[in-house]
Amino acid sequence: MNGAVADDSGDNRAAFGPQHQRPAHRLRSPDQLRGFFTGLDLIDPGVVPVPHWRPDLSPMPPDTVDAYGGVARKP
């Protein structure tokens, strides 16, 4: 283990340092995401589940994906 000492909890990420820890993330609602587009022209269909952007190409139903996205352009 390269000199790292594991604890008994089974979570050994801390023993290897921050480069092996999961990146921080923050869950946001679609309304909160829309705030990132303030001052921009949001393109249809807006901030929606990602499969709504290309429903003809998505292998999954939109309701099974928990990722939202949006595209905008400068006015």
N, C-alpha and C positions, 0 to 999 in steps of 0.2 A: 504494500500500500504506500510505498514511497515515503515512509516515515510518518504518515498521518495516523492519528489515533481515532478510531471510531467509538461512538458512544453506544449504549445499549438500546437506544430508542429505534434503531434501524434507519434513521435518517442521517446519512454520512456526508451530506453535502457540505455542512459547515466545516468538516474536517479537511476538506480539500480547498477551501477558500472561496471567495466570491465568484471566481471565474466558472465555478461548477454549480452555482445556485441558479434557480429559475429566475428569469427576468420579471421585474415587477409589472403588473398590469392593473388597469382600473376598469371596472365595468361601468358603462354609461348607457343611458336610455337613448332611444332615437332622438328625442327632443334635445337632450344634452349634446348629441353629436351634431345636430343642426346648428348649434351655436358656433361650431368651428367654421361654418360657412357664412357667417355674418359679413356683409359687404360684398359678397360674391353672388353671381347668378347661378343658382342651383339648377342643374339639368334634370329633366324628367327621367326617371320616375322619382327623383329626390333621394332622401335617406330612407332606404328600404332594405329588407333582407337581401343579401348579395345575389342569390339566384334570380331575383326580380329584374336584375339588370340584363340578363341574357337567358330568359326562361326557356327559350328553344334549345339552348345548349346545356342547361343544368341537368345533371343526372339525379338530383335530389329535389323533392318537393320543397318549396320555399319555407314552409312551416317547420322543417326539420333542421334548419341551419340557424345557429345563434349568432351569426355575424352580420352586421349592418354596414352598408357602405353608401357613399354618395360621391358625385362628381360635380364640380362647379368650375366656372371660368370667371375671370376678371371682367367687370362690366366695361 
